[in-house]
Amino acid sequence: QVQLVESGGGLVQTGDPLRLSCAASGRTFNNYNMAWFRQTPGKEREFVAAISPGGIAYSADSVKGRFTGSRDNAKRTVYLQMNRLKPEDTAVYYCAARRATYGVSIKFEAAEYDYWGQGTQVTVSS
């Protein structure tokens, strides 16, 4: 079992940076792929970033070059550094976890993740 708690959301202006954090419980955090998704009303959750247990990071094309996922296994925390924020980045951001399996590539679909945080709202004003 993994419990996830996001923090760091808020109201920012266009072009500002913001860093989200996701604290995970459980002793086997190192065995989980971690990911960030975002969702706006009426839309499906959209992949943003994923980080393997070893720290290899992936970003969606829509945020590549602006958003970076990372993790600190010792702190059981995952981060999403968001730079040059745009109004279209406004969404609820969710942290998710999926147990890593040897030989299975990291997943980018929300349905593949088993554990979710409660979400944190990010609002970017124009």
Backbone as JSON Lines, residues from 0, in Angstrom:
{"i":0,"aa":"Q","n":[0.83,-1.18,0.0],"ca":[0.0,0.0,0.0],"c":[0.88,1.25,0.0]}
{"i":1,"aa":"V","n":[0.45,2.21,-0.76],"ca":[1.16,3.49,-0.84],"c":[0.13,4.6,-0.69]}
{"i":2,"aa":"Q","n":[0.41,5.51,0.2],"ca":[-0.44,6.71,0.34],"c":[0.35,7.92,-0.14]}
{"i":3,"aa":"L","n":[-0.31,8.76,-0.89],"ca":[0.35,9.9,-1.52],"c":[-0.34,11.2,-1.12]}
{"i":4,"aa":"V","n":[0.47,12.2,-0.81],"ca":[-0.07,13.51,-0.43],"c":[0.68,14.58,-1.2]}
{"i":5,"aa":"E","n":[-0.05,15.28,-2.07],"ca":[0.55,16.36,-2.85],"c":[0.51,17.67,-2.08]}
{"i":6,"aa":"S","n":[1.42,18.56,-2.43],"ca":[1.43,19.9,-1.88],"c":[2.14,20.82,-2.85]}
{"i":7,"aa":"G","n":[1.97,22.12,-2.63],"ca":[2.71,23.09,-3.43],"c":[1.9,23.81,-4.48]}
{"i":8,"aa":"G","n":[0.65,23.43,-4.65],"ca":[-0.17,24.12,-5.63],"c":[-0.52,25.53,-5.18]}
{"i":9,"aa":"G","n":[-1.09,26.3,-6.1],"ca":[-1.49,27.65,-5.75],"c":[-1.79,28.48,-6.97]}
{"i":10,"aa":"L","n":[-1.92,29.78,-6.74],"ca":[-2.21,30.74,-7.81],"c":[-0.93,31.48,-8.17]}
{"i":11,"aa":"V","n":[-0.55,31.42,-9.44],"ca":[0.65,32.09,-9.91],"c":[0.33,32.85,-11.19]}
{"i":12,"aa":"Q","n":[1.27,33.64,-11.64],"ca":[1.1,34.4,-12.86],"c":[1.82,33.72,-14.03]}
{"i":13,"aa":"T","n":[1.4,34.06,-15.21],"ca":[2.04,33.51,-16.4],"c":[3.54,33.77,-16.35]}
{"i":14,"aa":"G","n":[4.31,32.72,-16.65],"ca":[5.75,32.82,-16.64],"c":[6.42,32.47,-15.32]}
{"i":15,"aa":"D","n":[5.63,32.37,-14.26],"ca":[6.19,32.03,-12.95],"c":[6.57,30.56,-12.89]}
{"i":16,"aa":"P","n":[7.48,30.22,-11.96],"ca":[7.76,28.81,-11.67],"c":[6.95,28.35,-10.46]}
{"i":17,"aa":"L","n":[6.84,27.03,-10.34],"ca":[6.17,26.45,-9.18],"c":[6.66,25.02,-9.04]}
{"i":18,"aa":"R","n":[6.85,24.58,-7.82],"ca":[7.26,23.2,-7.61],"c":[6.24,22.47,-6.76]}
{"i":19,"aa":"L","n":[5.78,21.37,-7.27],"ca":[4.87,20.51,-6.54],"c":[5.66,19.39,-5.88]}
{"i":20,"aa":"S","n":[5.17,18.96,-4.72],"ca":[5.77,17.83,-4.02],"c":[4.71,16.77,-3.77]}
{"i":21,"aa":"C","n":[5.16,15.55,-3.67],"ca":[4.27,14.44,-3.38],"c":[5.0,13.53,-2.39]}
{"i":22,"aa":"A","n":[4.5,13.49,-1.16],"ca":[5.09,12.66,-0.12],"c":[4.4,11.31,-0.1]}
{"i":23,"aa":"A","n":[5.2,10.26,-0.1],"ca":[4.66,8.9,-0.13],"c":[4.94,8.17,1.17]}
{"i":24,"aa":"S","n":[3.98,7.38,1.6],"ca":[4.19,6.51,2.75],"c":[4.54,5.12,2.25]}
{"i":25,"aa":"G","n":[4.99,4.28,3.14],"ca":[5.31,2.92,2.74],"c":[6.8,2.7,2.66]}
{"i":26,"aa":"R","n":[7.21,1.49,2.98],"ca":[8.64,1.19,3.04],"c":[9.24,0.82,1.7]}
{"i":27,"aa":"T","n":[8.4,0.59,0.69],"ca":[8.92,0.12,-0.59],"c":[8.81,1.18,-1.67]}
{"i":28,"aa":"F","n":[8.92,2.42,-1.3],"ca":[8.8,3.52,-2.26],"c":[9.75,3.33,-3.42]}
{"i":29,"aa":"N","n":[10.94,2.83,-3.14],"ca":[11.96,2.67,-4.17],"c":[11.52,1.71,-5.28]}
{"i":30,"aa":"N","n":[10.5,0.91,-5.03],"ca":[10.05,-0.08,-6.01],"c":[8.93,0.42,-6.92]}
{"i":31,"aa":"Y","n":[8.61,1.7,-6.8],"ca":[7.47,2.23,-7.53],"c":[7.87,3.23,-8.6]}
{"i":32,"aa":"N","n":[7.24,3.08,-9.76],"ca":[7.25,4.16,-10.74],"c":[6.3,5.23,-10.25]}
{"i":33,"aa":"M","n":[6.7,6.46,-10.37],"ca":[5.89,7.59,-9.93],"c":[5.55,8.46,-11.13]}
{"i":34,"aa":"A","n":[4.4,9.11,-11.06],"ca":[3.99,9.93,-12.18],"c":[3.16,11.11,-11.71]}
{"i":35,"aa":"W","n":[3.1,12.1,-12.56],"ca":[2.23,13.25,-12.36],"c":[1.23,13.31,-13.52]}
{"i":36,"aa":"F","n":[-0.02,13.55,-13.17],"ca":[-1.07,13.76,-14.15],"c":[-1.78,15.06,-13.79]}
{"i":37,"aa":"R","n":[-2.54,15.59,-14.73],"ca":[-3.35,16.76,-14.44],"c":[-4.72,16.6,-15.08]}
{"i":38,"aa":"Q","n":[-5.67,17.32,-14.51],"ca":[-7.03,17.18,-14.99],"c":[-7.77,18.51,-14.86]}
{"i":39,"aa":"T","n":[-8.52,18.83,-15.91],"ca":[-9.4,19.99,-15.9],"c":[-10.84,19.49,-16.0]}
{"i":40,"aa":"P","n":[-11.8,20.3,-15.58],"ca":[-13.2,19.85,-15.58],"c":[-13.66,19.35,-16.94]}
{"i":41,"aa":"G","n":[-14.27,18.18,-16.94],"ca":[-14.83,17.63,-18.17],"c":[-13.83,16.91,-19.05]}
{"i":42,"aa":"K","n":[-12.58,16.84,-18.61],"ca":[-11.56,16.18,-19.41],"c":[-10.95,15.02,-18.65]}
{"i":43,"aa":"E","n":[-10.33,14.1,-19.38],"ca":[-9.65,12.98,-18.75],"c":[-8.32,13.44,-18.17]}
{"i":44,"aa":"R","n":[-7.81,12.63,-17.25],"ca":[-6.51,12.94,-16.68],"c":[-5.44,12.83,-17.76]}
{"i":45,"aa":"E","n":[-4.57,13.81,-17.78],"ca":[-3.54,13.91,-18.81],"c":[-2.18,13.64,-18.19]}
{"i":46,"aa":"F","n":[-1.4,12.8,-18.84],"ca":[-0.04,12.52,-18.38],"c":[0.81,13.78,-18.47]}
{"i":47,"aa":"V","n":[1.61,14.0,-17.43],"ca":[2.52,15.14,-17.4],"c":[3.97,14.68,-17.33]}
{"i":48,"aa":"A","n":[4.27,13.82,-16.35],"ca":[5.65,13.38,-16.16],"c":[5.66,12.06,-15.41]}
{"i":49,"aa":"A","n":[6.75,11.31,-15.6],"ca":[6.92,10.05,-14.88],"c":[8.38,9.91,-14.51]}
{"i":50,"aa":"I","n":[8.61,9.22,-13.4],"ca":[9.96,9.03,-12.91],"c":[10.12,7.57,-12.47]}
{"i":51,"aa":"S","n":[11.13,6.91,-13.01],"ca":[11.39,5.52,-12.67],"c":[12.02,5.43,-11.29]}
{"i":52,"aa":"P","n":[12.08,4.24,-10.69],"ca":[12.73,4.11,-9.38],"c":[14.17,4.61,-9.37]}
{"i":53,"aa":"G","n":[14.85,4.48,-10.48],"ca":[16.22,4.93,-10.57],"c":[16.37,6.4,-10.92]}
{"i":54,"aa":"G","n":[15.24,7.09,-11.1],"ca":[15.29,8.53,-11.34],"c":[15.24,8.96,-12.79]}
{"i":55,"aa":"I","n":[15.05,8.02,-13.71],"ca":[14.92,8.41,-15.12],"c":[13.56,9.1,-15.29]}
{"i":56,"aa":"A","n":[13.6,10.29,-15.88],"ca":[12.39,11.11,-15.97],"c":[11.88,11.2,-17.4]}
{"i":57,"aa":"Y","n":[10.59,11.23,-17.52],"ca":[9.91,11.37,-18.8],"c":[8.92,12.53,-18.68]}
{"i":58,"aa":"S","n":[8.75,13.27,-19.76],"ca":[7.79,14.38,-19.75],"c":[6.9,14.29,-20.98]}
{"i":59,"aa":"A","n":[5.67,14.75,-20.82],"ca":[4.76,14.81,-21.96],"c":[5.26,15.87,-22.94]}
{"i":60,"aa":"D","n":[4.95,15.68,-24.21],"ca":[5.39,16.64,-25.22],"c":[4.86,18.04,-24.92]}
{"i":61,"aa":"S","n":[3.67,18.11,-24.34],"ca":[3.04,19.41,-24.09],"c":[3.78,20.23,-23.04]}
{"i":62,"aa":"V","n":[4.6,19.59,-22.23],"ca":[5.31,20.32,-21.17],"c":[6.82,20.15,-21.27]}
{"i":63,"aa":"K","n":[7.28,19.42,-22.26],"ca":[8.7,19.14,-22.38],"c":[9.48,20.45,-22.5]}
{"i":64,"aa":"G","n":[10.55,20.51,-21.74],"ca":[11.35,21.72,-21.74],"c":[10.92,22.72,-20.69]}
{"i":65,"aa":"R","n":[9.74,22.53,-20.11],"ca":[9.25,23.42,-19.06],"c":[9.05,22.69,-17.74]}
{"i":66,"aa":"F","n":[8.57,21.47,-17.78],"ca":[8.29,20.69,-16.56],"c":[9.31,19.56,-16.44]}
{"i":67,"aa":"T","n":[9.74,19.31,-15.22],"ca":[10.67,18.22,-14.95],"c":[10.26,17.47,-13.7]}
{"i":68,"aa":"G","n":[10.13,16.17,-13.82],"ca":[9.85,15.34,-12.66],"c":[11.14,14.82,-12.06]}
{"i":69,"aa":"S","n":[11.15,14.65,-10.73],"ca":[12.31,14.1,-10.05],"c":[11.84,13.43,-8.77]}
{"i":70,"aa":"R","n":[12.74,12.71,-8.15],"ca":[12.38,12.03,-6.91],"c":[13.58,11.98,-5.97]}
{"i":71,"aa":"D","n":[13.27,11.92,-4.69],"ca":[14.28,11.72,-3.66],"c":[13.84,10.49,-2.88]}
{"i":72,"aa":"N","n":[14.45,9.36,-3.17],"ca":[14.0,8.11,-2.56],"c":[14.22,8.12,-1.05]}
{"i":73,"aa":"A","n":[15.25,8.78,-0.59],"ca":[15.52,8.82,0.85],"c":[14.39,9.57,1.58]}
{"i":74,"aa":"K","n":[13.83,10.56,0.92],"ca":[12.74,11.33,1.52],"c":[11.37,10.81,1.11]}
{"i":75,"aa":"R","n":[11.33,9.81,0.25],"ca":[10.08,9.26,-0.27],"c":[9.21,10.37,-0.85]}
{"i":76,"aa":"T","n":[9.83,11.19,-1.63],"ca":[9.13,12.36,-2.18],"c":[9.41,12.48,-3.67]}
{"i":77,"aa":"V","n":[8.36,12.84,-4.38],"ca":[8.45,13.1,-5.81],"c":[8.16,14.57,-6.04]}
{"i":78,"aa":"Y","n":[8.82,15.14,-7.02],"ca":[8.66,16.56,-7.29],"c":[8.27,16.78,-8.75]}
{"i":79,"aa":"L","n":[7.6,17.88,-8.97],"ca":[7.35,18.35,-10.33],"c":[7.72,19.82,-10.38]}
{"i":80,"aa":"Q","n":[8.83,20.1,-11.02],"ca":[9.26,21.48,-11.2],"c":[8.63,22.01,-12.47]}
{"i":81,"aa":"M","n":[7.86,23.06,-12.32],"ca":[7.15,23.66,-13.45],"c":[7.69,25.07,-13.67]}
{"i":82,"aa":"N","n":[8.2,25.29,-14.84],"ca":[8.74,26.61,-15.21],"c":[7.94,27.22,-16.35]}
{"i":83,"aa":"R","n":[8.02,28.52,-16.45],"ca":[7.35,29.27,-17.54],"c":[5.9,28.83,-17.67]}
{"i":84,"aa":"L","n":[5.2,28.9,-16.57],"ca":[3.81,28.43,-16.55],"c":[2.93,29.27,-17.45]}
{"i":85,"aa":"K","n":[1.93,28.59,-18.03],"ca":[0.98,29.22,-18.94],"c":[-0.44,29.03,-18.39]}
{"i":86,"aa":"P","n":[-1.36,29.88,-18.79],"ca":[-2.75,29.69,-18.33],"c":[-3.31,28.3,-18.65]}
{"i":87,"aa":"E","n":[-2.88,27.72,-19.76],"ca":[-3.38,26.38,-20.12],"c":[-2.83,25.27,-19.24]}
{"i":88,"aa":"D","n":[-1.89,25.61,-18.35],"ca":[-1.4,24.64,-17.37],"c":[-2.31,24.57,-16.15]}
{"i":89,"aa":"T","n":[-3.29,25.44,-16.09],"ca":[-4.23,25.44,-14.97],"c":[-4.96,24.11,-14.92]}
{"i":90,"aa":"A","n":[-4.89,23.44,-13.76],"ca":[-5.49,22.12,-13.6],"c":[-5.3,21.66,-12.16]}
{"i":91,"aa":"V","n":[-5.95,20.56,-11.83],"ca":[-5.63,19.85,-10.6],"c":[-4.54,18.84,-10.96]}
{"i":92,"aa":"Y","n":[-3.47,18.87,-10.22],"ca":[-2.33,18.0,-10.47],"c":[-2.34,16.85,-9.46]}
{"i":93,"aa":"Y","n":[-2.19,15.64,-9.99],"ca":[-2.22,14.44,-9.17],"c":[-0.9,13.69,-9.26]}
{"i":94,"aa":"C","n":[-0.52,13.15,-8.13],"ca":[0.62,12.25,-8.04],"c":[0.09,10.82,-8.08]}
{"i":95,"aa":"A","n":[0.81,9.92,-8.74],"ca":[0.35,8.54,-8.86],"c":[1.53,7.59,-8.73]}
{"i":96,"aa":"A","n":[1.23,6.36,-8.33],"ca":[2.28,5.35,-8.14],"c":[1.84,4.02,-8.75]}
{"i":97,"aa":"R","n":[2.82,3.33,-9.3],"ca":[2.6,2.0,-9.86],"c":[3.83,1.18,-9.55]}
{"i":98,"aa":"R","n":[3.63,-0.01,-9.03],"ca":[4.77,-0.85,-8.69],"c":[5.57,-1.18,-9.95]}
{"i":99,"aa":"A","n":[6.85,-0.98,-9.88],"ca":[7.71,-1.26,-11.02],"c":[7.9,-2.77,-11.17]}
{"i":100,"aa":"T","n":[7.93,-3.22,-12.4],"ca":[8.16,-4.63,-12.71],"c":[9.33,-4.75,-13.67]}
{"i":101,"aa":"Y","n":[10.26,-5.62,-13.33],"ca":[11.44,-5.78,-14.17],"c":[11.04,-6.16,-15.59]}
{"i":102,"aa":"G","n":[11.58,-5.44,-16.54],"ca":[11.3,-5.74,-17.93],"c":[10.07,-5.07,-18.5]}
{"i":103,"aa":"V","n":[9.32,-4.39,-17.65],"ca":[8.11,-3.69,-18.09],"c":[8.39,-2.2,-18.13]}
{"i":104,"aa":"S","n":[8.12,-1.58,-19.25],"ca":[8.44,-0.17,-19.4],"c":[7.49,0.68,-18.56]}
{"i":105,"aa":"I","n":[7.94,1.88,-18.26],"ca":[7.13,2.8,-17.47],"c":[5.88,3.18,-18.27]}
{"i":106,"aa":"K","n":[4.81,3.39,-17.55],"ca":[3.52,3.65,-18.18],"c":[3.17,5.13,-18.16]}
{"i":107,"aa":"F","n":[2.42,5.54,-19.18],"ca":[2.02,6.94,-19.29],"c":[0.5,7.11,-19.27]}
{"i":108,"aa":"E","n":[-0.22,6.02,-19.0],"ca":[-1.67,6.1,-18.99],"c":[-2.18,6.06,-17.56]}
{"i":109,"aa":"A","n":[-3.15,6.9,-17.25],"ca":[-3.67,6.99,-15.89],"c":[-4.21,5.65,-15.4]}
{"i":110,"aa":"A","n":[-4.83,4.89,-16.27],"ca":[-5.44,3.62,-15.87],"c":[-4.41,2.6,-15.39]}
{"i":111,"aa":"E","n":[-3.15,2.82,-15.71],"ca":[-2.1,1.87,-15.32],"c":[-1.62,2.1,-13.89]}
{"i":112,"aa":"Y","n":[-2.03,3.18,-13.27],"ca":[-1.53,3.52,-11.93],"c":[-2.53,3.12,-10.86]}
{"i":113,"aa":"D","n":[-1.99,2.58,-9.77],"ca":[-2.82,1.98,-8.74],"c":[-3.12,2.92,-7.57]}
{"i":114,"aa":"Y","n":[-2.22,3.83,-7.31],"ca":[-2.36,4.7,-6.13],"c":[-2.33,6.15,-6.55]}
{"i":115,"aa":"W","n":[-3.19,6.93,-5.92],"ca":[-3.34,8.34,-6.29],"c":[-3.41,9.22,-5.05]}
{"i":116,"aa":"G","n":[-2.88,10.42,-5.19],"ca":[-3.07,11.43,-4.17],"c":[-4.38,12.15,-4.36]}
{"i":117,"aa":"Q","n":[-4.65,13.1,-3.49],"ca":[-5.92,13.81,-3.53],"c":[-5.92,14.95,-4.54]}
{"i":118,"aa":"G","n":[-4.76,15.32,-5.01],"ca":[-4.64,16.38,-6.0],"c":[-4.37,17.73,-5.37]}
{"i":119,"aa":"T","n":[-3.72,18.59,-6.14],"ca":[-3.46,19.96,-5.7],"c":[-3.74,20.89,-6.88]}
{"i":120,"aa":"Q","n":[-4.44,21.98,-6.6],"ca":[-4.87,22.89,-7.65],"c":[-3.74,23.84,-8.03]}
{"i":121,"aa":"V","n":[-3.51,23.97,-9.31],"ca":[-2.58,24.96,-9.85],"c":[-3.38,25.87,-10.77]}
{"i":122,"aa":"T","n":[-3.33,27.16,-10.49],"ca":[-4.04,28.13,-11.3],"c":[-3.05,29.17,-11.8]}
{"i":123,"aa":"V","n":[-3.0,29.35,-13.11],"ca":[-2.08,30.29,-13.71],"c":[-2.89,31.42,-14.32]}
{"i":124,"aa":"S","n":[-2.7,32.61,-13.8],"ca":[-3.44,33.77,-14.3],"c":[-2.71,34.4,-15.47]}
{"i":125,"aa":"S","n":[-3.49,34.96,-16.38],"ca":[-2.88,35.58,-17.56],"c":[-2.57,37.05,-17.32]}
